[in-house]
Amino acid sequence: MPSTLETCANTGARPGSPSAGDTLYQIDTNQIILWDGSAWKVYDSDGAAYQDSDITNLSPHLWLDAQNGDFYTDAAKGTAVTLDGRLVGCWADRSGNSFDFAQTAIGNKPNIFKNIGTTNSTGLQMTTDAMKFTGTSSSEVASDCTVFMAHKLALHGQYLIQTTDSKTRIRMVLSGETCYLQCLPFAGSPNFQTATSQAVADALTSGICLIGIRKDTSGNTTEMFFNGGSAEASSTAGSDSFLTDGVTLEYPDDGGGEGPNIAFEMIVFDSALSDGNMDTVFNYLSLKHGTTVTAVS
């Protein structure tokens, strides 16, 4: 019996009132998507499925998603950017809170790149400057938080997240021949907590990697996780906020011109997620970007 597979141009063009079983081919991501009755279920080229509902059910505060999100030429979001290699002036927030990241300088805008890695991921190649969001009272994350990032890093990239108060940041640094992942975990101390495992550093620069940061004031801890697993570094939580009114959050550039960073995803929650919920996010990202993860412990 003949059948027809409907198409949609991009995420924004998906039907507003789908029925269970509705299946579409999404042109900009070259993916098959199916409505399971409550959420769109996305299949990558290998047939592995991930569900956006895994993230939306946890109510993210901020969600930058290069694979299924939207890009525009400027912060006004007047013209969508979909073609491979084009400049991006706005990376739209998928959380529903409109915490969009933007870059206004033409020469510093990142390029969109598609079909990266085994899962044909889409990412932004950051070479000369960062995408930025300036905090507002509604965006403030003043207490507990959990932050996830998916990216491919240049070896000498200096930072992944930078804020104008110079307190809350995550970076890669080179010391001799060893590359370290470092985190200043939302506390007032000027000293970085360092994950000294060379194996972690090697893995961070070998492909798409996942990092999670969890600040839990009730437990007085801030922990850093690489691809799930055990915490790579921890410290006291301190009292500093992740994002406060008026603080500019930047994510990311290549740090020192040592080669491009490619940003795939950043998800911020305004709470300290449980181990189980962190596993849910890590598993979602691993299916999406073809990265192996282990359970958080």
Phi, psi and chi 1 to 4 in degrees:
 res  aa     phi    psi   chi1   chi2   chi3   chi4
   1 MET       -  124.2 -179.4  176.7  179.5      -
   2 PRO   -66.6  149.3   25.1  -34.3      -      -
   3 SER  -142.0  161.0   61.4      -      -      -
   4 THR  -124.5  129.2  -59.2      -      -      -
   5 LEU   -93.7  117.8  179.8   65.7      -      -
   6 GLU   -71.6  157.0  -61.4  -65.9  -29.9      -
   7 THR  -122.2  158.1   63.1      -      -      -
   8 CYS  -139.2  150.5   64.6      -      -      -
   9 ALA   -72.2  -41.4      -      -      -      -
  10 ASN  -160.3 -175.0   49.7   47.5      -      -
  11 THR   -58.5  -42.3  -58.0      -      -      -
  12 GLY   -66.9  -18.4      -      -      -      -
  13 ALA   -94.6    3.4      -      -      -      -
  14 ARG   -64.3  148.4  -65.4  176.1 -178.6  178.3
  15 PRO   -57.6  142.0  -23.5   33.6      -      -
  16 GLY   -78.6  -24.7      -      -      -      -
  17 SER  -133.3   67.8  -58.9      -      -      -
  18 PRO   -74.8  162.0   28.2  -34.7      -      -
  19 SER  -108.8  152.9  -60.3      -      -      -
  20 ALA   -54.6  130.0      -      -      -      -
  21 GLY    97.9  -13.8      -      -      -      -
  22 ASP   -60.0  132.5  -75.9   -3.3      -      -
  23 THR  -128.6  135.3  -55.3      -      -      -
  24 LEU  -131.0  156.6  -56.8  171.6      -      -
  25 TYR  -104.8  118.7  172.3   70.6      -      -
  26 GLN   -91.6  117.5 -173.2  162.8  -43.3      -
  27 ILE   -67.3  -43.9  -64.4  172.0      -      -
  28 ASP   -70.0  -25.0   66.5  -28.8      -      -
  29 THR  -109.8   -2.2   57.6      -      -      -
  30 ASN    54.5   46.5  -64.5  -44.8      -      -
  31 GLN  -128.8  152.1  -69.8  174.6  -41.6      -
  32 ILE   -92.7  130.1  -58.9  -64.5      -      -
  33 ILE  -125.9  143.5   58.3  174.4      -      -
  34 LEU  -132.2  134.4  179.9  145.7      -      -
  35 TRP   -87.2  117.4 -176.9 -102.7      -      -
  36 ASP   -91.3    8.9   67.0   -1.5      -      -
  37 GLY   109.2  -20.2      -      -      -      -
  38 SER  -137.7  -19.2   60.3      -      -      -
  39 ALA  -157.7  158.5      -      -      -      -
  40 TRP   -78.3  129.8  -72.1  106.2      -      -
  41 LYS  -104.3  122.3 -165.4  172.8 -176.3  179.7
  42 VAL  -105.9  136.0 -175.8      -      -      -
  43 TYR  -114.0  131.0  -67.9   85.4      -      -
  44 ASP   -87.8 -175.1   66.3   22.2      -      -
  45 SER   -66.0  -21.0   59.3      -      -      -
  46 ASP   -94.2    1.7  -62.7  -38.8      -      -
  47 GLY    86.6   -2.0      -      -      -      -
  48 ALA   -75.1  140.7      -      -      -      -
  49 ALA  -111.0  142.3      -      -      -      -
  50 TYR  -132.2  151.5   58.4   88.8      -      -
  51 GLN  -119.5  125.8  -61.4 -175.5   61.7      -
  52 ASP   -60.0  -25.2  -77.5   -6.2      -      -
  53 SER   -63.0  -23.7   58.4      -      -      -
  54 ASP   -59.1  -32.6  -73.1  -13.3      -      -
  55 ILE   -90.5  -48.3  -56.0  -57.8      -      -
  56 THR   -62.3  -31.7   56.2      -      -      -
  57 ASN   -66.5  -19.2  -73.3  -14.5      -      -
  58 LEU   -94.8    2.2  -64.7  175.2      -      -
  59 SER    54.8   68.1  -59.9      -      -      -
  60 PRO   -63.3  145.6   25.4  -34.8      -      -
  61 HIS   -81.2  -33.7 -172.8   70.5      -      -
  62 LEU  -147.8  136.8  163.9   68.2      -      -
  63 TRP  -145.8  105.8 -173.9    5.9      -      -
  64 LEU   -99.6  118.5  -59.5 -179.9      -      -
  65 ASP  -131.3  107.0  177.6    3.8      -      -
  66 ALA   -72.8  -27.5      -      -      -      -
  67 GLN   -74.1  -47.0 -173.4   73.5    0.9      -
  68 ASN  -122.0    5.2  -59.6  -50.3      -      -
  69 GLY   -89.0 -166.4      -      -      -      -
  70 ASP  -123.9  142.3  -64.6  -49.8      -      -
  71 PHE  -119.9  149.8  -60.6  110.5      -      -
  72 TYR  -138.2  164.8  -61.8   90.1      -      -
  73 THR   -72.2  -26.2   55.7      -      -      -
  74 ASP  -152.7  172.9   56.2   65.9      -      -
  75 ALA   -64.0  -22.9      -      -      -      -
  76 ALA   -73.3  -10.7      -      -      -      -
  77 LYS    56.3   42.3  -62.0 -167.3  -73.6 -169.8
  78 GLY   -82.0  -33.4      -      -      -      -
  79 THR  -129.4  123.1  -56.1      -      -      -
  80 ALA   -73.9  147.5      -      -      -      -
  81 VAL  -112.6  119.5  178.2      -      -      -
  82 THR  -128.5  -23.1   59.1      -      -      -
  83 LEU   -80.2  143.2  -63.0  179.3      -      -
  84 ASP   -59.0  134.3 -164.8   17.1      -      -
  85 GLY    87.2   -4.8      -      -      -      -
  86 ARG   -80.2  156.5  -64.4  -61.6  176.6   87.3
  87 LEU   -76.5  143.8  -66.3  175.6      -      -
  88 VAL  -118.5  127.4  171.4      -      -      -
  89 GLY  -104.4  -14.1      -      -      -      -
  90 CYS  -148.4  128.8  176.6      -      -      -
  91 TRP  -108.6  108.3 -170.2   -3.9      -      -
  92 ALA   -76.5  139.9      -      -      -      -
  93 ASP   -75.7  128.2  173.9   21.7      -      -
  94 ARG   -88.4   -4.9  -73.3 -165.1   66.0 -169.1
  95 SER   -71.4  -18.4   73.0      -      -      -
  96 GLY    95.1   -4.6      -      -      -      -
  97 ASN   -93.2   -4.6  -67.2  -40.3      -      -
  98 SER    61.8   37.1  -61.2      -      -      -
  99 PHE   -90.2   64.6  -57.9  146.5      -      -
 100 ASP   -73.4  144.4  -57.0  -30.9      -      -
 101 PHE   -98.3  140.3  -82.7   51.5      -      -
 102 ALA  -139.2  158.6      -      -      -      -
 103 GLN  -141.2  119.5  174.8   54.6 -105.1      -
 104 THR   -92.6  -25.3   58.3      -      -      -
 105 ALA   -75.3  121.7      -      -      -      -
 106 ILE   -56.9  -44.8  -64.5  -63.8      -      -
 107 GLY   -70.9  -10.8      -      -      -      -
 108 ASN  -111.6    3.0  -64.9  -22.8      -      -
 109 LYS   -71.8  140.7  -69.2 -178.4  178.2 -179.3
 110 PRO   -76.1  164.7   29.0  -34.9      -      -
 111 ASN  -104.4  143.0  -62.5   89.8      -      -
 112 ILE   -83.8  132.0 -176.4  173.4      -      -
 113 PHE  -126.3  135.4  -83.1   82.7      -      -
 114 LYS  -114.9  165.7  -62.1 -170.0  172.6 -174.6
 115 ASN    59.0   46.9  -59.0  -44.0      -      -
 116 ILE   -94.1  131.2  -59.1  171.1      -      -
 117 GLY    75.1 -172.4      -      -      -      -
 118 THR   -70.4  -22.4   59.1      -      -      -
 119 THR  -102.1   11.7   55.6      -      -      -
 120 ASN    53.5   47.0  -63.4  -43.3      -      -
 121 SER   -70.9  155.7  -65.6      -      -      -
 122 THR  -104.7  138.1  -63.1      -      -      -
 123 GLY  -145.3  168.9      -      -      -      -
 124 LEU  -106.4  125.9  -73.5 -171.7      -      -
 125 GLN   -88.3  110.1  178.5  175.5  -78.3      -
 126 MET   -93.6  121.4  -51.7  -71.3 -171.7      -
 127 THR  -122.1  -41.2   53.0      -      -      -
 128 THR  -119.6  -18.8   59.0      -      -      -
 129 ASP  -158.8 -180.0 -149.4  -22.9      -      -
 130 ALA  -109.0  158.8      -      -      -      -
 131 MET   -83.8  139.2  -60.5  -70.4  -79.1      -
 132 LYS  -131.4  149.7  -56.4  176.4 -178.3  179.7
 133 PHE  -136.1  127.7  169.1   74.9      -      -
 134 THR   -94.9  124.8  -60.8      -      -      -
 135 GLY   -63.0  150.8      -      -      -      -
 136 THR  -129.7  173.7   64.0      -      -      -
 137 SER   -61.6  -32.7   57.3      -      -      -
 138 SER   -77.1  -21.8   62.6      -      -      -
 139 SER   -89.7   -9.5   69.8      -      -      -
 140 GLU   -60.0  132.3 -175.3  165.3  -42.1      -
 141 VAL  -117.9   97.0  179.6      -      -      -
 142 ALA  -101.1   -4.5      -      -      -      -
 143 SER  -135.8 -119.6 -176.0      -      -      -
 144 ASP   -67.0  150.9  -65.7  -10.1      -      -
 145 CYS  -160.8  160.6   64.7      -      -      -
 146 THR  -137.0  131.0  -47.4      -      -      -
 147 VAL  -125.5  131.9 -177.2      -      -      -
 148 PHE  -120.8  143.3  -64.2   86.7      -      -
 149 MET  -137.0  140.5  -67.7  167.2  -72.7      -
 150 ALA  -121.4  125.7      -      -      -      -
 151 HIS  -162.4  164.8   42.4 -124.8      -      -
 152 LYS  -119.2  126.3 -178.5  173.4  176.0   58.7
 153 LEU  -108.7  144.7  -56.4  178.2      -      -
 154 ALA   -71.7  145.8      -      -      -      -
 155 LEU   -56.2  -38.6 -178.8   62.5      -      -
 156 HIS  -100.0   11.6  -61.9  170.7      -      -
 157 GLY   -55.0  131.5      -      -      -      -
 158 GLN   -86.7  -33.4  -70.5  179.9  -31.8      -
 159 TYR  -150.6  154.2   66.2   78.0      -      -
 160 LEU  -107.5  -42.1  -52.9  176.9      -      -
 161 ILE  -129.2  131.1  -71.0 -178.3      -      -
 162 GLN  -134.4  138.5  175.8   76.4   56.7      -
 163 THR  -122.3  157.6   63.2      -      -      -
 164 THR   -68.7  -14.7   51.9      -      -      -
 165 ASP   -84.7   -1.9   61.3    3.8      -      -
 166 SER    58.9   22.4  -62.1      -      -      -
 167 LYS  -109.7  -39.4  -70.2 -178.1  178.9  179.5
 168 THR  -104.3  105.1  -53.3      -      -      -
 169 ARG  -158.2  158.6   50.2 -175.0  173.5  174.8
 170 ILE  -132.4  135.8  -55.4  162.7      -      -
 171 ARG  -150.7  163.8   69.1  178.7 -174.5  178.5
 172 MET  -108.4  136.0  -68.4  -78.4  -72.3      -
 173 VAL  -134.1  154.7  -64.2      -      -      -
 174 LEU  -108.2  127.4 -167.4   67.7      -      -
 175 SER  -127.1  104.9  177.3      -      -      -
 176 GLY    67.0 -122.2      -      -      -      -
 177 GLU  -105.5   10.0  -63.6 -178.1   -6.1      -
 178 THR  -108.4  132.5  -57.4      -      -      -
 179 CYS  -103.8  129.2 -165.2      -      -      -
 180 TYR  -117.6  143.7  -63.6  103.3      -      -
 181 LEU   -90.6  129.7  172.0   69.0      -      -
 182 GLN  -128.8  151.2  -63.0 -175.3  -34.7      -
 183 CYS  -140.1  131.8  173.9      -      -      -
 184 LEU  -100.8   94.5 -178.3   62.2      -      -
 185 PRO   -84.9   71.4   30.7  -29.8      -      -
 186 PHE    58.5   43.0  -37.5  119.2      -      -
 187 ALA  -137.5  165.7      -      -      -      -
 188 GLY   -77.0  -16.2      -      -      -      -
 189 SER   -63.6  139.7  169.1      -      -      -
 190 PRO   -79.7   -3.6   30.7  -36.9      -      -
 191 ASN   -91.5  139.9  -62.0  -44.2      -      -
 192 PHE   -82.2  146.0  -80.4   89.7      -      -
 193 GLN   -90.0  132.4  -56.4  -64.2  -41.9      -
 194 THR  -115.7  130.7  -54.9      -      -      -
 195 ALA   -87.1  107.4      -      -      -      -
 196 THR   -90.2    2.0   56.7      -      -      -
 197 SER   -71.8  118.9  169.2      -      -      -
 198 GLN   -65.3  -33.1  178.4   60.7   31.2      -
 199 ALA   -61.0  -39.3      -      -      -      -
 200 VAL   -63.5  -45.3  170.0      -      -      -
 201 ALA   -62.3  -42.7      -      -      -      -
 202 ASP   -61.4  -44.4  -71.6  -16.7      -      -
 203 ALA   -65.5  -33.2      -      -      -      -
 204 LEU   -62.1  -31.0  -77.3  168.8      -      -
 205 THR  -103.9    3.7   56.9      -      -      -
 206 SER   -94.3  -14.9   63.5      -      -      -
 207 GLY  -174.6 -162.9      -      -      -      -
 208 ILE   -69.1  124.0  -61.7  175.9      -      -
 209 CYS  -121.7  157.7   64.9      -      -      -
 210 LEU  -120.4  134.0  -49.4  177.5      -      -
 211 ILE  -129.2  138.2  -67.7  175.1      -      -
 212 GLY  -125.1  136.4      -      -      -      -
 213 ILE  -122.2  127.8  -51.0  -69.7      -      -
 214 ARG  -125.5  123.7  177.8  173.2   61.1 -169.8
 215 LYS  -108.0  120.4  173.7 -174.0  174.2 -177.3
 216 ASP  -126.1  101.6 -178.0   -2.5      -      -
 217 THR   -70.7  -28.2   53.5      -      -      -
 218 SER   -67.7  -31.7   64.3      -      -      -
 219 GLY   -96.5   -0.4      -      -      -      -
 220 ASN    54.7   43.1 -159.2   34.3      -      -
 221 THR  -135.1  151.8   60.4      -      -      -
 222 THR  -129.7  124.5  -59.7      -      -      -
 223 GLU  -121.6  149.3  -59.3  165.7  -64.6      -
 224 MET  -120.1  127.5  178.6  166.4   57.2      -
 225 PHE  -120.1  136.7  -59.7   86.4      -      -
 226 PHE  -110.8  118.2  163.5   70.4      -      -
 227 ASN    50.2   44.7  -74.8    4.0      -      -
 228 GLY    74.5 -141.8      -      -      -      -
 229 GLY    71.8 -160.8      -      -      -      -
 230 SER   -79.4  155.8  -59.7      -      -      -
 231 ALA   -63.0  130.3      -      -      -      -
 232 GLU   -82.7  -24.7  -60.4  -66.8  -13.7      -
 233 ALA  -158.4  150.5      -      -      -      -
 234 SER  -150.4  160.2   64.2      -      -      -
 235 SER  -157.6  175.0   76.1      -      -      -
 236 THR   -65.4  149.6   55.8      -      -      -
 237 ALA   -73.8  -31.5      -      -      -      -
 238 GLY    68.2 -171.2      -      -      -      -
 239 SER  -115.8   -3.1   58.7      -      -      -
 240 ASP   -69.9  151.7  -74.3   -5.4      -      -
 241 SER   -88.5  156.3  -57.3      -      -      -
 242 PHE   -75.8  -45.3  175.3   72.9      -      -
 243 LEU  -142.5  120.1 -179.7   60.5      -      -
 244 THR  -118.6  164.0   56.3      -      -      -
 245 ASP   -54.5  119.2 -171.7   -4.9      -      -
 246 GLY    93.9  -10.5      -      -      -      -
 247 VAL   -82.8  131.6  168.2      -      -      -
 248 THR   -89.7  125.7  -62.8      -      -      -
 249 LEU  -102.0  125.8 -174.6   66.4      -      -
 250 GLU  -114.9  138.5  -57.1  179.9    3.4      -
 251 TYR  -158.1  129.4  174.1   79.2      -      -
 252 PRO  -110.9  175.2   37.6  -28.9      -      -
 253 ASP  -122.5 -171.6   71.2    3.7      -      -
 254 ASP   -87.5    3.4   72.4  -24.1      -      -
 255 GLY    80.3  -64.4      -      -      -      -
 256 GLY  -138.5   26.2      -      -      -      -
 257 GLY    71.4   25.9      -      -      -      -
 258 GLU   -94.3   10.0  -58.7  -70.4  -10.0      -
 259 GLY   125.0  155.9      -      -      -      -
 260 PRO   -74.7  142.8   28.4  -35.8      -      -
 261 ASN   -89.3  142.9  -75.9  -23.9      -      -
 262 ILE  -117.2  118.7  -58.9  177.3      -      -
 263 ALA   -96.7  129.1      -      -      -      -
 264 PHE  -109.5  -37.2  -63.6   96.5      -      -
 265 GLU  -163.9  145.2 -159.1  142.2   -1.1      -
 266 MET  -141.1  129.4  179.6  166.3   72.8      -
 267 ILE  -127.9  126.9  -49.2  174.1      -      -
 268 VAL  -119.3  130.3  177.0      -      -      -
 269 PHE  -114.3  141.4  -60.9   91.1      -      -
 270 ASP   -92.0   43.1   56.4   -3.1      -      -
 271 SER  -157.9  162.2   63.1      -      -      -
 272 ALA   -87.1  104.5      -      -      -      -
 273 LEU   -66.1  150.0  -64.3 -173.8      -      -
 274 SER   -69.0  164.9   66.1      -      -      -
 275 ASP   -56.4  -43.1  -74.5   -0.5      -      -
 276 GLY   -62.2  -41.8      -      -      -      -
 277 ASN   -71.8  -32.9  -76.2  -22.5      -      -
 278 MET   -63.6  -40.7  -70.7 -166.1   72.5      -
 279 ASP   -60.4  -39.5  -76.0  -24.2      -      -
 280 THR   -59.3  -45.3  -65.2      -      -      -
 281 VAL   -68.5  -45.1  179.1      -      -      -
 282 PHE   -59.8  -42.6  -87.1  124.7      -      -
 283 ASN   -65.2  -40.1  -71.8  -28.3      -      -
 284 TYR   -57.9  -49.2  168.2   89.8      -      -
 285 LEU   -66.7  -34.7  -67.3  171.7      -      -
 286 SER   -67.6  -41.4   71.1      -      -      -
 287 LEU   -64.5  -38.1  -76.2  172.4      -      -
 288 LYS   -70.0  -38.3 -163.4  172.3 -171.2  177.6
 289 HIS  -115.7    6.8  -58.5  -66.5      -      -
 290 GLY    69.9   38.2      -      -      -      -
 291 THR  -116.5  137.3  -61.6      -      -      -
 292 THR   -81.0  133.0  -58.9      -      -      -
 293 VAL  -127.2  159.4  -63.6      -      -      -
 294 THR  -120.0  167.9   55.5      -      -      -
 295 ALA   -69.3  142.5      -      -      -      -
 296 VAL   -67.5  136.1  166.0      -      -      -
 297 SER  -147.0      -   61.9      -      -      -
